C-alpha cells in the first residue's frame, strides 16, 4: 500500500476521495454495465463480509501495521457504502440518511460536549450514554431487570465478548467474589465437573460443562485485567507462526511426520521465534 502523499488530507480532499468511492460503488451496482457479482448481492448476502472485514480490521489494529490498518478500514468502509447503495437501489434509504442518523446520535448522546451537561469522568459518560440510549428506545432503565439487560448482550455480541460483558454487569450488580481466590476455586470446580462430564455424561451435558468452564476463565480474565479476545488472537497468531517455522525446518510435508518428530520441530520453532529472529 503506498504512503499517503498529502497527509493529513484537507477536508475537501477527504470529501472528494469519499465521493469517488461512492461513485465507484454506484457504478458497480448499475444495471447498465455494472459488475454481475455486485448486482447479485443483497443486504443479507453481504452480511458475512461485514463480519469478516470487521475481524480483519481488529487484527490489523492489534498488529500495529499502519498500512494494513488503513487498508482494512477501507474494506470495512466499503461494506457500509455497499449496504447503503443496496438499500438505495431498493428505495429504502441512502448513505446520506445513514450519516445523518449517526451524526445526530453522536450529538444527542454527548450533551457534555454539545450541550451544557457536566460529567466527572469516563464512567459518568458511559452511564449517561446508557440512560440516553434507554430513553431513545422508550425503555425505563430502572424498570429493566438484570436478566433483560444481560439478555441484550447475549444477542448483540459474539459469545466471547458477550460473556465478558455479562460477567462485568453481573459483578456490578453484586454477583462477585470477595477476592481472586474465590474465582480460582470456581475455575477448578468447573474443571472437575467438565472432566466428570467427559467420562459419564451425554454430549449435550459435556458441552454445557465446557461452556461453564469457559465462563469461569472469563472471570479470571476480568479479575486480572486481561482482554480474552486479544489473548486468544495472540495465541492463534503464535501458533500459526510456529507452524510456519516448522514448515521451514521440515524437509517433507508435516503430515508425514510422527508425533515425536512434530514435537521436536515444534520445540525448535518455539526456540527460534523466542530469539526474536528477523525472518519470522
Secondary structure, 3 states (H helix, E strand, C coil): CCCCCCCCCCHHHHHHHHHHHHHHHHHHCCCCCCCHHHHHCCCCCCHHHHHHHHHHHHHHHHHCCHHHHHHHHHHHHHHHHHHHHHHHHCCCCCHHHHHHHHHHHHHHCCHHHHCCCCCCCHHHHHHHHHHHHHHHCCCCCCCCCHHHHHHHHHHHCCHHHHHHHHHHHHHHCCCCCCCHHHHHHHHHHHHHHHHHHHHHCCHHHHHHHHHHHHHHHHHHHHHHCCCHHHHHHHHHHHHHHHHHHHHHHCCCCHHHCCHHHHHHHHHHHHHHHHCCCCCC
